[in-house]
Amino acid sequence: MLWTILLVLLLLIWIRYKRFGSVYKTDIQLNGKTFLITGGSSGLGKATAIEIAKRGARVIIASRGEEKGQKSVGEIKLKSGNSHVYYMKLDLSDLDDVRRFVQEFIEKEERLDCLVNNAGVISSMMSQNGHGEMLSINVLGPFLLTNLLLPVLKETSFQNPVRIVNVASDVYLMAELDLSNLDVTLGENATMRNVLAQYGATKLMVIYITTELNKRLRANDPQCNGITAYALHPGTVGSTTLGAGYSHKSKFHTFMRFLTFALTSRPPFYCCQTVLYCCMEDGLQSGGYYADMKLNDLWPHAKDPTVARKLWDRLEHMTGLY
Ligand SMILES: NC(=O)c1ccc[n+]([C@@H]2O[C@H](COP(=O)([O-])OP(=O)(O)OC[C@H]3O[C@@H](n4cnc5c(N)ncnc54)[C@H](OP(=O)(O)O)[C@@H]3O)[C@@H](O)[C@H]2O)c1
């Protein structure tokens, strides 16, 4: 009898966890502001785009698949009631395409109030530029995109404060960073453990990029009046395609992925709340790492300033910035 009650209680707690979550409450309206959300065509990015569009911003979603992107624009417009939602094609795995995208963005858009670097993958494949897809899409592409968009972000920051929001993940906790070998070669037969280790490493890099970017921005703007930058963990996102491409090759991977998401994921609406919080809440700590709408203290292996500086230099070199 006691066991049955305990089991029912656990089940109820789990259902509550799965179906409900904290919601970011704010009266802030975003009319006149422009948001760029990479990977806004599915999962977390789409949920974020809907909520930002509801508040009146001009929203541009950027992703690889044009058809999927255009379809998502229709859905975001419908759910938000905002017609100023647009799709722009962007392949973060291709640095030339990132440069083309920025050129097109600057030609079309007058301002950028918030860049949400959300797109990310779990993959064992190589990209066309010879780097692993995970390093390319999760790190190199967003790093180059952010740096090339800095002039338009700076320009906009003369009118009002602007933000860069980088979607990382708590998997960084289990990750290690080898600065002499950022681009671990995986391939089709890579084990799940190796793939997740490299995924974690790319998310650790995203955190380091955010803290180093903040440091560089603060050198000229100690009061945080202009551009601020944040990293975050969104929780485990339901309705995601993350890792689907990798896991379909093995029944075991497919099952483990299904089990993980079935047990721990929440609807994207709840997972995007911390993204919204980092996009809009006042008084946040620039360079900080947020989860569940709270500032989290990073573990020591994620806050070594020497690693941050060396990583930044290395990424500048790898992306051809210097
Ligand atoms: N899912 C989770 O539980 C979880 C947990 C922690 C952190 N995160 C992070 O949250 C972010 C969003 O995850 P999600 O679950 O929403 O993923 P998702 O459903 O798989 O969506 C990924 C988005 O990224 C885009 N994308 C993929 N490759 C791209 C490329 N080369 N260039 C441009 N866009 C590309 C996709 O567009 P196309 O399909 O058109 O390529 C899609 O819009 C990722 O950074 C992920 O690492 C997720």
The ligand as an SDF file (V2000), in Angstrom:
LIG
                    3D

 48 52  0  0  0  0  0  0  0  0999 V2000
   17.2260   19.9190  -26.8040 N   0  0  0  0  0  0  0  0  0  0  0  0
   17.7240   20.0140  -25.5810 C   0  0  0  0  0  0  0  0  0  0  0  0
   17.3230   19.2850  -24.6710 O   0  0  0  0  0  0  0  0  0  0  0  0
   18.7920   21.0300  -25.2740 C   0  0  0  0  0  0  0  0  0  0  0  0
   19.3480   21.0930  -24.0000 C   0  0  0  0  0  0  0  0  0  0  0  0
   20.3380   22.0370  -23.7250 C   0  0  0  0  0  0  0  0  0  0  0  0
   20.7390   22.9030  -24.7310 C   0  0  0  0  0  0  0  0  0  0  0  0
   20.1850   22.8130  -25.9660 N   0  0  0  0  0  0  0  0  0  0  0  0
   20.6550   23.7410  -27.0220 C   0  0  0  0  0  0  0  0  0  0  0  0
   19.5420   24.5170  -27.4290 O   0  0  0  0  0  0  0  0  0  0  0  0
   19.7060   24.8950  -28.7930 C   0  0  0  0  0  0  0  0  0  0  0  0
   18.4550   24.5700  -29.5780 C   0  0  0  0  0  0  0  0  0  0  0  0
   18.2140   23.1860  -29.4620 O   0  0  0  0  0  0  0  0  0  0  0  0
   16.8630   22.5250  -29.9820 P   0  0  0  0  0  0  0  0  0  0  0  0
   16.6020   21.3910  -29.0680 O   0  0  0  0  0  0  0  0  0  0  0  0
   15.8240   23.5380  -30.1930 O   0  0  0  0  0  0  0  0  0  0  0  0
   17.3770   21.9420  -31.3870 O   0  0  0  0  0  0  0  0  0  0  0  0
   16.5740   21.5890  -32.7050 P   0  0  0  0  0  0  0  0  0  0  0  0
   15.1260   21.3820  -32.4530 O   0  0  0  0  0  0  0  0  0  0  0  0
   17.3380   20.4750  -33.3500 O   0  0  0  0  0  0  0  0  0  0  0  0
   16.7340   22.9170  -33.5920 O   0  0  0  0  0  0  0  0  0  0  0  0
   17.9820   23.2690  -34.0940 C   0  0  0  0  0  0  0  0  0  0  0  0
   17.8320   24.4710  -34.9930 C   0  0  0  0  0  0  0  0  0  0  0  0
   19.1400   24.8080  -35.4750 O   0  0  0  0  0  0  0  0  0  0  0  0
   19.1110   24.9160  -36.8910 C   0  0  0  0  0  0  0  0  0  0  0  0
   20.3680   24.5020  -37.4780 N   0  0  0  0  0  0  0  0  0  0  0  0
   20.9360   23.2750  -37.4380 C   0  0  0  0  0  0  0  0  0  0  0  0
   22.0650   23.2790  -38.1590 N   0  0  0  0  0  0  0  0  0  0  0  0
   22.2100   24.5300  -38.6520 C   0  0  0  0  0  0  0  0  0  0  0  0
   23.1830   25.1640  -39.4600 C   0  0  0  0  0  0  0  0  0  0  0  0
   24.2180   24.4880  -39.9730 N   0  0  0  0  0  0  0  0  0  0  0  0
   23.0140   26.4680  -39.7570 N   0  0  0  0  0  0  0  0  0  0  0  0
   21.9540   27.1530  -39.2930 C   0  0  0  0  0  0  0  0  0  0  0  0
   21.0070   26.6200  -38.5280 N   0  0  0  0  0  0  0  0  0  0  0  0
   21.1340   25.3170  -38.2140 C   0  0  0  0  0  0  0  0  0  0  0  0
   17.9800   23.9880  -37.3150 C   0  0  0  0  0  0  0  0  0  0  0  0
   17.5150   24.3540  -38.6060 O   0  0  0  0  0  0  0  0  0  0  0  0
   17.5670   23.2870  -39.8380 P   0  0  0  0  0  0  0  0  0  0  0  0
   16.7950   22.1110  -39.3760 O   0  0  0  0  0  0  0  0  0  0  0  0
   16.9830   23.9880  -40.9840 O   0  0  0  0  0  0  0  0  0  0  0  0
   19.0050   22.9530  -40.0370 O   0  0  0  0  0  0  0  0  0  0  0  0
   16.9610   24.2190  -36.2180 C   0  0  0  0  0  0  0  0  0  0  0  0
   16.2120   25.3730  -36.4850 O   0  0  0  0  0  0  0  0  0  0  0  0
   20.9590   24.1680  -29.2850 C   0  0  0  0  0  0  0  0  0  0  0  0
   22.0490   25.0380  -29.2250 O   0  0  0  0  0  0  0  0  0  0  0  0
   21.1370   23.0510  -28.2670 C   0  0  0  0  0  0  0  0  0  0  0  0
   22.4720   22.6390  -28.1690 O   0  0  0  0  0  0  0  0  0  0  0  0
   19.2090   21.9090  -26.2630 C   0  0  0  0  0  0  0  0  0  0  0  0
  1  2  1  0
  2  3  2  0
  2  4  1  0
  4  5  1  0
  4 48  2  0
  5  6  2  0
  6  7  1  0
  7  8  2  0
  8  9  1  0
  8 48  1  0
  9 10  1  0
  9 46  1  0
 10 11  1  0
 11 12  1  0
 11 44  1  0
 12 13  1  0
 13 14  1  0
 14 15  2  0
 14 16  1  0
 14 17  1  0
 17 18  1  0
 18 19  2  0
 18 20  1  0
 18 21  1  0
 21 22  1  0
 22 23  1  0
 23 24  1  0
 23 42  1  0
 24 25  1  0
 25 26  1  0
 25 36  1  0
 26 27  1  0
 26 35  1  0
 27 28  2  0
 28 29  1  0
 29 30  1  0
 29 35  2  0
 30 31  1  0
 30 32  2  0
 32 33  1  0
 33 34  2  0
 34 35  1  0
 36 37  1  0
 36 42  1  0
 37 38  1  0
 38 39  2  0
 38 40  1  0
 38 41  1  0
 42 43  1  0
 44 45  1  0
 44 46  1  0
 46 47  1  0
M  CHG  2   8   1  16  -1
M  END
$$$$
